[in-house]
Amino acid sequence: MTIFERPIIRPNNPCFSSGPCAKHPGWSIQTLVNGAFGRSHRSKIGKDKLIEIINKSRTVLGIPNDYLIGIVPASDTGAVEMALWSLLGERGIDILAWESFGEGWVIDITKQLKLSDTRVFKADYGKLPDLSQVKFDRDVIFTWNGTTSGVRVPNGDWISDDRKGLVIVDATSAVFSMNIPWSKTDVVTWSWQKVLGGEGAHGMLVLSKRAVDRLERYKPAWPLPKIFRMTKYGKLIDGIFKGDTINTPSMLAVEDQIDALRWSENIGGIKVLISRSEANLAVLSAWVFKSSWATFLVEDVNIRSCTSICLTIKSPFFTKLSTDNQTVVTKKIASLLENEGVAYDIASYRDAPPGLRIWGGATVESSDIEKLTAWLDWSFTQVEAEWAIKV
């Protein structure tokens, strides 16, 4: 059993949660003092703030001018479900799921909307379904990056340019840290609290012209709650995509998101954001390569996430444990690091295999990931010594 000494240097920012995620370097509540607090979101200043988020999101992400961008309620979940309830049912559906959130969209479509012409392609945690099975004359739904599994699609090359159906993408832990080929998509969603470290409860919804055409041409067989409605009398309610939100947004969260987008612009935009996240994955990859006890949940480097980086334990003592006891061990490691003020919220997601999940998105500094690795070794040593006696 290797013994690692207790490190001295801690990460400057111990926030490695996969959502809400770390604030960007240099963030301070003082930067938000010019927010439109106490003002209506329908006032000129309030609406201008919302339009600024839309415009800056387009600029930073390189979203084409003919794609619409809206701010919607209920985080990424609200944005995805708006799309599913409003757009599906015209044609058959292919759904891909390889982790818990993708599985949630499967349940929505098959159990709630009860759509029968549905093909579901699933894979275990750490793997992708066979993408070649997907038929693009059907509507296609998938998560670009599996937040709870650490699996991302390798690229958009597998998506047909000559598609008849819509491509609906939950990209909440991918945008701002991965390259999204917008022309390959028709609906893309995300939330503020992921890669840019914004506050919760607000979602973003991007629609292609093809998606808008569907909205205006097709009426679902089921009733739509007000919070999902994007059309009126068969026409798009375009105000949603011009700063007129469906419900009242938090103007504090709005100002915080503007600050994060300005930071993104100031450091160089999407290329730098992606490089920062990939650098974080590279640091952990170098450490895992030398580690005697840790490995990636995702074996295939081509589909390994650079944001939600999932680790598992290969040490013999751990592999002999029951799943319940493996969960206890990994939670003990996470708790030990939290008590030390070194890393917060890094236990794996409750539905995922026992392990650790370290957020490597663009707001996280590689130097903090580097410092964390020494503490990971130390904490594992402590827990291994305790459990070695029991097993």
CORQUI-V313368 format. One record per residue. N is the residue number from 1. PSI is psi in degrees with one decimal (none if undefined). Layout:
# CORQUI-V313368
n->N psi->PSI
n->N psi->PSI
This chain:
# CORQUI-V313368
n->1 psi->119.5
n->2 psi->135.9
n->3 psi->124.8
n->4 psi->133.4
n->5 psi->153.7
n->6 psi->121.6
n->7 psi->163.3
n->8 psi->-42.3
n->9 psi->126.8
n->10 psi->157.1
n->11 psi->143.2
n->12 psi->-35.7
n->13 psi->111.5
n->14 psi->8.3
n->15 psi->101.3
n->16 psi->24.8
n->17 psi->148.2
n->18 psi->15.9
n->19 psi->122.3
n->20 psi->146.0
n->21 psi->172.7
n->22 psi->141.6
n->23 psi->157.1
n->24 psi->154.1
n->25 psi->134.4
n->26 psi->-0.4
n->27 psi->142.1
n->28 psi->143.2
n->29 psi->-24.3
n->30 psi->-22.4
n->31 psi->-8.5
n->32 psi->9.9
n->33 psi->-18.7
n->34 psi->17.1
n->35 psi->161.5
n->36 psi->56.9
n->37 psi->138.3
n->38 psi->4.5
n->39 psi->152.0
n->40 psi->141.7
n->41 psi->-10.9
n->42 psi->-7.3
n->43 psi->166.2
n->44 psi->-45.0
n->45 psi->-39.3
n->46 psi->-45.9
n->47 psi->-37.1
n->48 psi->-37.6
n->49 psi->-43.3
n->50 psi->-40.5
n->51 psi->-35.9
n->52 psi->-39.9
n->53 psi->-45.6
n->54 psi->-48.0
n->55 psi->-42.7
n->56 psi->-35.2
n->57 psi->-42.1
n->58 psi->-44.9
n->59 psi->-50.2
n->60 psi->-41.4
n->61 psi->-11.3
n->62 psi->34.9
n->63 psi->129.9
n->64 psi->150.2
n->65 psi->-24.5
n->66 psi->5.2
n->67 psi->137.8
n->68 psi->146.8
n->69 psi->125.5
n->70 psi->154.1
n->71 psi->123.1
n->72 psi->165.5
n->73 psi->163.9
n->74 psi->34.5
n->75 psi->-159.1
n->76 psi->-35.6
n->77 psi->-46.1
n->78 psi->-41.1
n->79 psi->-44.8
n->80 psi->-46.6
n->81 psi->-30.6
n->82 psi->-45.9
n->83 psi->-46.7
n->84 psi->-48.2
n->85 psi->-29.1
n->86 psi->-27.9
n->87 psi->-26.6
n->88 psi->158.0
n->89 psi->-16.3
n->90 psi->-34.6
n->91 psi->176.0
n->92 psi->162.9
n->93 psi->135.4
n->94 psi->125.2
n->95 psi->134.9
n->96 psi->134.3
n->97 psi->129.1
n->98 psi->18.0
n->99 psi->-176.8
n->100 psi->-36.7
n->101 psi->-39.2
n->102 psi->-39.1
n->103 psi->-33.0
n->104 psi->-38.2
n->105 psi->-32.1
n->106 psi->-46.2
n->107 psi->-43.1
n->108 psi->-46.3
n->109 psi->-40.9
n->110 psi->-31.6
n->111 psi->-34.2
n->112 psi->-57.0
n->113 psi->-22.0
n->114 psi->45.4
n->115 psi->126.8
n->116 psi->-34.7
n->117 psi->69.9
n->118 psi->130.6
n->119 psi->127.0
n->120 psi->125.6
n->121 psi->114.6
n->122 psi->156.9
n->123 psi->155.3
n->124 psi->162.3
n->125 psi->132.8
n->126 psi->-3.5
n->127 psi->166.2
n->128 psi->149.5
n->129 psi->168.6
n->130 psi->105.7
n->131 psi->-22.4
n->132 psi->-14.1
n->133 psi->-17.1
n->134 psi->136.8
n->135 psi->122.2
n->136 psi->10.7
n->137 psi->-2.9
n->138 psi->163.0
n->139 psi->140.4
n->140 psi->130.5
n->141 psi->131.7
n->142 psi->163.1
n->143 psi->131.2
n->144 psi->-40.5
n->145 psi->123.8
n->146 psi->104.9
n->147 psi->-33.4
n->148 psi->-6.5
n->149 psi->-18.5
n->150 psi->23.8
n->151 psi->128.7
n->152 psi->156.1
n->153 psi->145.7
n->154 psi->-29.5
n->155 psi->-170.0
n->156 psi->11.3
n->157 psi->-27.4
n->158 psi->-10.2
n->159 psi->128.0
n->160 psi->136.4
n->161 psi->-23.6
n->162 psi->48.6
n->163 psi->150.2
n->164 psi->-34.1
n->165 psi->-179.5
n->166 psi->146.8
n->167 psi->113.5
n->168 psi->119.6
n->169 psi->122.0
n->170 psi->106.5
n->171 psi->29.2
n->172 psi->-32.7
n->173 psi->21.1
n->174 psi->-45.3
n->175 psi->146.2
n->176 psi->-5.2
n->177 psi->-6.1
n->178 psi->156.1
n->179 psi->118.3
n->180 psi->115.4
n->181 psi->97.1
n->182 psi->-35.5
n->183 psi->-17.7
n->184 psi->-4.0
n->185 psi->158.3
n->186 psi->-30.6
n->187 psi->128.5
n->188 psi->135.4
n->189 psi->153.6
n->190 psi->175.4
n->191 psi->157.9
n->192 psi->-27.8
n->193 psi->4.8
n->194 psi->-108.8
n->195 psi->-32.9
n->196 psi->1.8
n->197 psi->29.9
n->198 psi->-174.1
n->199 psi->161.6
n->200 psi->174.7
n->201 psi->-1.2
n->202 psi->136.4
n->203 psi->161.6
n->204 psi->139.1
n->205 psi->121.7
n->206 psi->131.2
n->207 psi->134.6
n->208 psi->169.9
n->209 psi->-35.6
n->210 psi->-38.7
n->211 psi->-40.5
n->212 psi->-42.4
n->213 psi->-42.6
n->214 psi->-46.1
n->215 psi->-40.4
n->216 psi->-20.2
n->217 psi->-32.4
n->218 psi->135.2
n->219 psi->119.6
n->220 psi->156.7
n->221 psi->-13.3
n->222 psi->155.8
n->223 psi->148.7
n->224 psi->128.0
n->225 psi->156.1
n->226 psi->-37.6
n->227 psi->-14.9
n->228 psi->-12.1
n->229 psi->124.9
n->230 psi->0.2
n->231 psi->158.8
n->232 psi->125.1
n->233 psi->38.9
n->234 psi->7.9
n->235 psi->145.1
n->236 psi->135.7
n->237 psi->88.0
n->238 psi->-12.4
n->239 psi->-28.8
n->240 psi->-30.4
n->241 psi->14.1
n->242 psi->24.4
n->243 psi->-0.7
n->244 psi->95.5
n->245 psi->154.9
n->246 psi->-39.1
n->247 psi->178.5
n->248 psi->120.6
n->249 psi->160.5
n->250 psi->118.8
n->251 psi->-21.2
n->252 psi->-45.5
n->253 psi->-36.9
n->254 psi->-48.1
n->255 psi->-36.9
n->256 psi->-38.7
n->257 psi->-38.3
n->258 psi->-43.0
n->259 psi->-42.8
n->260 psi->-39.1
n->261 psi->-37.2
n->262 psi->-41.6
n->263 psi->-43.4
n->264 psi->-43.9
n->265 psi->-42.0
n->266 psi->-31.0
n->267 psi->-7.3
n->268 psi->4.7
n->269 psi->-157.8
n->270 psi->-37.2
n->271 psi->-40.8
n->272 psi->-38.9
n->273 psi->-45.6
n->274 psi->-43.2
n->275 psi->-34.8
n->276 psi->-43.3
n->277 psi->-42.7
n->278 psi->-33.8
n->279 psi->-36.0
n->280 psi->-42.5
n->281 psi->-39.2
n->282 psi->-39.7
n->283 psi->-46.6
n->284 psi->-35.2
n->285 psi->-42.2
n->286 psi->-38.7
n->287 psi->-45.2
n->288 psi->-37.7
n->289 psi->-34.1
n->290 psi->-10.0
n->291 psi->141.0
n->292 psi->-8.4
n->293 psi->-23.9
n->294 psi->147.3
n->295 psi->170.2
n->296 psi->141.2
n->297 psi->-34.9
n->298 psi->111.3
n->299 psi->-35.9
n->300 psi->112.9
n->301 psi->-25.2
n->302 psi->-18.2
n->303 psi->14.7
n->304 psi->127.3
n->305 psi->145.8
n->306 psi->1.8
n->307 psi->-68.1
n->308 psi->87.6
n->309 psi->112.5
n->310 psi->128.4
n->311 psi->151.3
n->312 psi->175.6
n->313 psi->128.7
n->314 psi->-0.9
n->315 psi->136.6
n->316 psi->-39.1
n->317 psi->-36.3
n->318 psi->-42.9
n->319 psi->-19.5
n->320 psi->-13.3
n->321 psi->157.3
n->322 psi->162.3
n->323 psi->-39.8
n->324 psi->-43.4
n->325 psi->-31.7
n->326 psi->-40.2
n->327 psi->-42.0
n->328 psi->-43.4
n->329 psi->-48.5
n->330 psi->-35.2
n->331 psi->-32.9
n->332 psi->-42.1
n->333 psi->-46.7
n->334 psi->-41.2
n->335 psi->-40.6
n->336 psi->-43.4
n->337 psi->-35.9
n->338 psi->-43.3
n->339 psi->-29.1
n->340 psi->-6.0
n->341 psi->28.3
n->342 psi->-40.4
n->343 psi->126.6
n->344 psi->137.7
n->345 psi->47.6
n->346 psi->8.3
n->347 psi->150.3
n->348 psi->158.9
n->349 psi->149.9
n->350 psi->-29.7
n->351 psi->-6.6
n->352 psi->164.2
n->353 psi->149.5
n->354 psi->133.0
n->355 psi->-158.8
n->356 psi->148.1
n->357 psi->115.4
n->358 psi->121.0
n->359 psi->127.3
n->360 psi->21.7
n->361 psi->177.2
n->362 psi->-20.5
n->363 psi->-6.6
n->364 psi->135.8
n->365 psi->136.4
n->366 psi->-32.7
n->367 psi->-32.3
n->368 psi->-36.9
n->369 psi->-42.7
n->370 psi->-45.2
n->371 psi->-35.4
n->372 psi->-35.8
n->373 psi->-39.2
n->374 psi->-37.4
n->375 psi->-32.9
n->376 psi->-46.1
n->377 psi->-46.3
n->378 psi->-46.4
n->379 psi->-37.9
n->380 psi->-41.7
n->381 psi->-43.8
n->382 psi->-46.0
n->383 psi->-37.6
n->384 psi->-42.7
n->385 psi->-39.0
n->386 psi->-42.8
n->387 psi->-21.9
n->388 psi->-32.8
n->389 psi->-36.5
n->390 psi->-29.1
n->391 psi->none
